[in-house]
Amino acid sequence: MTQIIRSRASLIALLCIVLGVQILSTSFFLYTILADLLLLQWFVIPWGLQEVLEIVSALGMLLGVVVSSALLYLLATRMSRLDGQMRAVAGEFQQFIEQQFDQWQLTPTERHVAIFVMKGFSNAEIARLRGTTESTVKSQLTSIFRKTGLTSRQQLTTHLIEDILDSISLSA
C-alpha cells in the first residue's frame, strides 16, 4: 500500500512539475507575442537567450504532451481493469452469497431473511414481505446469528461485503 501511495505522490509531483513548465512556457510565448504585437518591450531579452528560451519552452510544452498522453494511457488502463472487476463482482455476487449461505448451512427461509437484512429491511418490513409475523422473523434472525457466529445485522452485511472486497483484491 505504501508503494501505491509513494507512486501516487511521485505521479502528482511529476504532474505539478510538468504543469509548472507548461505555464512558464506558455507565459513566455504569450509575452513575446504580445510584446511584438503591441510593440511593447518591458525588458529586452538578448537574441541568443531568447532563442534558447524558445527552444526550452517548446521542449517543455512537448514534455507536457508526452506526460499527459502517458497519464491518459495509465488512466484508461486502470479504468478498463476496474470495469472488468465490477462486471466480475456483479456477475459473481449472487454466487458468492449462495456459497457463503451454503457454508453457514442456512435454510431457504433463513437465506431469504438474510438477503432482506442485507438490503436494509426492518423486521416488520421483512415480516410483511414474507407474510409472517415479526416474532417469526426475530427467531429466524436468531437462528442465522447462531449459525454464522455473528451478533448483529450490521455484522452480517459487513461480513459478506468484506469477503467480496477481499476476493476482488486477491484477484486484482
C-alpha positions as CSV (number, residue, x, y, z in Angstrom):
1,M,0.0,0.0,0.0
2,T,2.8,2.4,0.8
3,Q,4.3,1.7,-2.6
4,I,1.0,2.8,-4.2
5,I,1.0,6.0,-2.1
6,R,4.6,6.7,-3.0
7,S,3.9,6.2,-6.7
8,R,0.8,8.4,-6.5
9,A,2.9,11.1,-4.7
10,S,5.6,10.8,-7.3
11,L,3.0,11.0,-10.1
12,I,1.4,14.1,-8.5
13,A,4.8,15.7,-8.1
14,L,5.7,14.9,-11.8
15,L,2.4,16.3,-12.9
16,C,2.9,19.5,-10.9
17,I,6.4,20.0,-12.3
18,V,5.3,19.4,-15.9
19,L,2.3,21.8,-15.3
20,G,4.7,24.4,-14.0
21,V,7.0,24.1,-17.0
22,Q,4.0,24.4,-19.3
23,I,2.7,27.5,-17.5
24,L,6.1,29.1,-17.8
25,S,6.5,28.1,-21.4
26,T,3.1,29.5,-22.3
27,S,3.7,32.7,-20.4
28,F,7.0,33.2,-22.2
29,F,5.3,32.7,-25.6
30,L,2.4,34.9,-24.8
31,Y,4.8,37.7,-23.6
32,T,6.8,37.5,-26.8
33,I,3.7,37.5,-29.0
34,L,2.1,40.4,-27.1
35,A,5.3,42.4,-27.0
36,D,5.7,42.1,-30.8
37,L,2.0,42.8,-31.4
38,L,1.7,45.8,-29.2
39,L,5.3,47.0,-29.8
40,L,6.0,46.8,-26.0
41,Q,9.3,46.0,-24.6
42,W,9.2,45.8,-20.8
43,F,12.6,44.3,-20.8
44,V,14.9,43.4,-23.6
45,I,16.0,39.8,-23.9
46,P,19.2,39.3,-25.9
47,W,18.6,37.4,-29.1
48,G,20.7,34.4,-28.2
49,L,18.9,34.0,-24.8
50,Q,15.5,34.4,-26.5
51,E,16.4,31.6,-28.9
52,V,17.4,29.3,-26.0
53,L,14.2,30.2,-24.1
54,E,12.0,29.4,-27.1
55,I,13.7,26.0,-27.5
56,V,13.4,25.2,-23.8
57,S,9.8,26.4,-23.8
58,A,8.9,24.3,-26.9
59,L,10.5,21.3,-25.3
60,G,8.6,22.0,-22.1
61,M,5.3,22.0,-24.0
62,L,6.3,18.8,-25.8
63,L,7.1,17.2,-22.5
64,G,3.7,18.2,-21.3
65,V,2.1,16.5,-24.3
66,V,4.1,13.3,-23.7
67,V,3.4,13.1,-19.9
68,S,-0.3,13.9,-20.5
69,S,-0.5,11.1,-23.1
70,A,1.2,8.6,-20.7
71,L,-1.1,9.6,-17.9
72,L,-4.2,9.2,-20.1
73,Y,-3.0,5.8,-21.1
74,L,-2.5,4.8,-17.5
75,L,-5.9,6.1,-16.6
76,A,-7.6,4.2,-19.5
77,T,-5.8,1.0,-18.5
78,R,-6.9,1.4,-14.8
79,M,-10.5,2.2,-15.8
80,S,-10.6,-0.9,-18.0
81,R,-9.3,-3.1,-15.2
82,L,-11.8,-1.6,-12.7
83,D,-14.6,-2.1,-15.2
84,G,-13.7,-5.8,-15.6
85,Q,-13.6,-6.2,-11.8
86,M,-17.0,-4.5,-11.4
87,R,-18.5,-6.8,-14.1
88,A,-17.0,-9.8,-12.3
89,V,-18.4,-8.7,-9.0
90,A,-21.8,-8.1,-10.4
91,G,-21.9,-11.5,-12.1
92,E,-20.4,-13.4,-9.2
93,F,-22.2,-11.6,-6.3
94,Q,-25.2,-13.9,-6.1
95,Q,-22.9,-17.0,-6.5
96,F,-20.7,-15.7,-3.7
97,I,-23.7,-15.1,-1.4
98,E,-25.1,-18.6,-2.1
99,Q,-21.7,-20.2,-1.4
100,Q,-21.5,-18.4,2.0
101,F,-25.1,-19.4,2.8
102,D,-24.2,-23.0,2.0
103,Q,-21.1,-22.8,4.2
104,W,-23.3,-21.5,7.1
105,Q,-26.0,-24.1,6.3
106,L,-28.8,-21.7,6.2
107,T,-32.3,-22.9,5.2
108,P,-34.1,-21.4,2.2
109,T,-36.2,-19.3,4.6
110,E,-33.1,-18.1,6.5
111,R,-31.5,-17.2,3.2
112,H,-34.4,-15.0,2.2
113,V,-34.4,-13.3,5.6
114,A,-30.6,-12.7,5.4
115,I,-31.0,-11.2,1.9
116,F,-33.7,-8.8,3.3
117,V,-31.4,-7.9,6.2
118,M,-28.6,-7.1,3.7
119,K,-31.0,-4.9,1.8
120,G,-31.7,-2.9,5.0
121,F,-35.3,-4.0,5.7
122,S,-36.5,-3.9,9.3
123,N,-38.0,-7.0,11.0
124,A,-41.5,-5.6,10.5
125,E,-40.9,-5.0,6.8
126,I,-39.4,-8.5,6.3
127,A,-42.4,-10.0,8.1
128,R,-44.8,-8.1,5.9
129,L,-43.0,-9.1,2.7
130,R,-42.8,-12.7,3.7
131,G,-46.3,-12.9,5.1
132,T,-45.2,-13.9,8.6
133,T,-45.1,-12.3,12.0
134,E,-42.4,-10.2,13.4
135,S,-41.6,-12.7,16.1
136,T,-41.1,-15.4,13.4
137,V,-38.5,-13.1,11.7
138,K,-36.8,-12.5,15.0
139,S,-36.5,-16.2,15.6
140,Q,-35.2,-16.7,12.1
141,L,-32.6,-14.0,12.7
142,T,-31.6,-15.6,16.0
143,S,-31.0,-18.9,14.1
144,I,-29.0,-17.1,11.4
145,F,-26.8,-15.4,14.0
146,R,-26.3,-18.7,15.8
147,K,-25.2,-20.5,12.6
148,T,-23.0,-17.7,11.4
149,G,-21.4,-16.8,14.7
150,L,-22.3,-13.1,14.1
151,T,-24.2,-11.0,16.6
152,S,-25.9,-8.2,14.6
153,R,-27.5,-7.2,11.3
154,Q,-24.6,-4.9,10.6
155,Q,-22.0,-7.7,11.2
156,L,-23.9,-9.9,8.7
157,T,-23.9,-7.3,6.0
158,T,-20.3,-6.2,6.7
159,H,-19.0,-9.8,6.8
160,L,-20.4,-10.6,3.3
161,I,-19.3,-7.3,1.8
162,E,-15.8,-7.5,3.2
163,D,-15.4,-11.1,1.9
164,I,-16.4,-9.9,-1.5
165,L,-14.0,-7.0,-1.4
166,D,-11.2,-9.3,-0.2
167,S,-11.9,-11.6,-3.2
168,I,-11.7,-8.7,-5.5
169,S,-8.3,-7.6,-4.0
170,L,-6.9,-11.1,-4.3
171,S,-7.9,-11.3,-8.0
172,A,-6.6,-7.9,-8.9
